[in-house]
Amino acid sequence: MTREEMRHAAKVLLAAADGKQVQYLGKFEKWTDCGDIELANFNFTLFKFRIKPEPKECWINFAEDCAPSVYVSEKTAFTAATSTPFGCRPENTAIHMREVIDR
């Protein structure tokens, strides 16, 4: 095991110890959530493990008379829409979008 592989294994083990979801590369090259059995039997030689990625989220304002804008929180999207000089209406704001992780 190389030093880089050891660092990766350490990150995965610490994440599992902190209660984060860990995945292993299973059948058909598909990432699968680890259950208690897999967590108890980490074998970094035979399997690849990773910390389950979190989906990215954003809020987008699609107002009729304004260009679309992307924000990292609903609050900032709403604040921006209601304070714009163009007078965008708040009911046209804060469309919540979440990434679909299909791996």
C-alpha positions as CSV (number, residue, x, y, z in Angstrom):
1,M,0.0,0.0,0.0
2,T,1.4,3.4,-1.0
3,R,1.4,6.4,1.3
4,E,-1.4,8.0,-0.7
5,E,-3.5,4.8,-0.4
6,M,-2.9,4.8,3.3
7,R,-4.0,8.4,3.5
8,H,-7.2,7.6,1.6
9,A,-7.8,4.5,3.8
10,A,-7.4,6.7,6.9
11,K,-9.9,9.3,5.7
12,V,-12.4,6.5,4.9
13,L,-11.9,4.9,8.3
14,L,-12.2,8.2,10.2
15,A,-15.4,9.1,8.2
16,A,-16.9,5.7,9.1
17,A,-15.9,6.2,12.8
18,D,-17.7,9.6,12.7
19,G,-20.9,7.9,11.4
20,K,-20.6,9.1,7.8
21,Q,-21.9,6.8,5.0
22,V,-19.1,4.8,3.3
23,Q,-19.5,3.0,0.0
24,Y,-17.6,0.2,-1.7
25,L,-17.2,-0.6,-5.4
26,G,-19.4,-3.7,-5.8
27,K,-20.8,-5.8,-8.5
28,F,-21.0,-4.3,-12.0
29,E,-18.7,-1.5,-11.0
30,K,-21.5,0.2,-8.9
31,W,-20.9,2.1,-5.7
32,T,-22.9,0.5,-2.9
33,D,-23.5,1.7,0.7
34,C,-21.6,-0.3,3.3
35,G,-23.7,-2.1,5.9
36,D,-22.4,-3.2,9.3
37,I,-20.8,-6.4,7.8
38,E,-18.8,-4.4,5.2
39,L,-17.7,-1.8,7.8
40,A,-16.5,-4.5,10.1
41,N,-14.4,-6.1,7.3
42,F,-12.6,-3.2,5.6
43,N,-10.3,-4.8,3.0
44,F,-8.5,-2.1,1.1
45,T,-6.6,-4.7,-0.9
46,L,-9.6,-6.4,-2.4
47,F,-12.1,-3.5,-2.6
48,K,-12.2,0.2,-3.2
49,F,-13.9,2.4,-0.6
50,R,-15.0,6.0,-0.6
51,I,-17.0,8.4,1.5
52,K,-20.4,8.8,-0.1
53,P,-20.6,12.1,-1.9
54,E,-23.1,14.6,-0.9
55,P,-25.3,16.1,-3.7
56,K,-24.8,19.7,-4.6
57,E,-27.6,22.1,-4.0
58,C,-28.5,25.5,-5.3
59,W,-31.5,27.9,-5.5
60,I,-32.2,29.6,-8.8
61,N,-34.3,32.7,-9.4
62,F,-36.3,32.5,-12.6
63,A,-38.2,35.8,-12.6
64,E,-40.1,37.0,-15.7
65,D,-38.2,40.3,-16.3
66,C,-34.9,39.3,-14.8
67,A,-32.0,37.1,-15.9
68,P,-31.7,33.8,-13.9
69,S,-29.4,33.9,-11.0
70,V,-27.9,31.1,-8.9
71,Y,-27.5,31.2,-5.1
72,V,-26.2,28.8,-2.4
73,S,-29.1,29.2,0.0
74,E,-32.8,29.9,-0.2
75,K,-32.4,33.0,2.0
76,T,-29.9,34.7,-0.3
77,A,-32.0,33.8,-3.4
78,F,-35.1,35.3,-1.8
79,T,-33.2,38.4,-0.5
80,A,-31.7,39.1,-3.9
81,A,-35.0,38.7,-5.7
82,T,-36.9,41.1,-3.4
83,S,-34.1,43.7,-3.3
84,T,-33.4,43.9,-7.0
85,P,-34.0,47.3,-8.7
86,F,-36.0,45.6,-11.4
87,G,-38.7,44.7,-9.0
88,C,-38.7,40.9,-9.4
89,R,-41.6,39.3,-7.4
90,P,-40.7,36.9,-4.6
91,E,-43.2,34.3,-5.8
92,N,-40.9,33.8,-8.8
93,T,-37.9,32.9,-6.8
94,A,-36.0,30.2,-4.9
95,I,-36.5,27.2,-7.1
96,H,-34.5,24.5,-5.2
97,M,-32.3,22.3,-7.3
98,R,-30.4,19.2,-6.1
99,E,-27.9,17.1,-8.0
100,V,-28.9,13.5,-8.7
101,I,-25.9,11.3,-8.0
102,D,-26.5,8.2,-10.1
103,R,-23.2,6.2,-9.7
